[in-house]
């Protein structure tokens, strides 16, 4: 049976990026925009990780 590489876990991005966005943009007075932006960026990156893992 051929061995396939283990899939990469990118779920940590959903924890780190929204918090980083909220903190980073929070200094400008709009933490909610940073939170939403971080969540959107995490969704895009996790989707890219998933697409790359499907091809491996």
N, C-alpha and C positions, 0 to 999 in steps of 0.2 A: 504494500500500500504506500503510495507516495506521500511524503510528509509535506504539508503546506505550512507556510509561515504563520505564526500566531497573529491575529489581527491587532492593530494598534488601538489603544484606548485613548480617545480624544475627549472623553466626557469631562475631564478636569477643566477644559476650556469653558464649559458652562458655569463653573464655579469661579474661575479667576477673572475672566474678561469682564463680566458685568460689574464685579466689585471694583476692578481697576478703572473701568470707565466711570463709575459713580464717584470714586475718590478723585480721579483726575479731573473730570469736568466739574466736580463739586467745588473745586477751588474757584471756578468761574461763576458759581452761583446756580448751576443747573444740573444737580446730580441725577435727576430722573432721565434727562436726555443722555447722559453718559451711561446710565444703566441700560437703557434701551439700545443704545449704539453698541455697547459691549455684548449684549445678548445677540444682536443681529450679526455682529462679526463672529461670535462663537458659532452661531448656526451655519454660517457660510464655511468656516474652517472645518467644522465637524463633517459637513457634507462633502467637502473636498477630500478629507481623510478617508471617508467611507468609499467614495468613488475610486480612490487610489488603491485601497485595500481590496476592493472587488476585482481589480485587474490583476492583482498579484496571485 
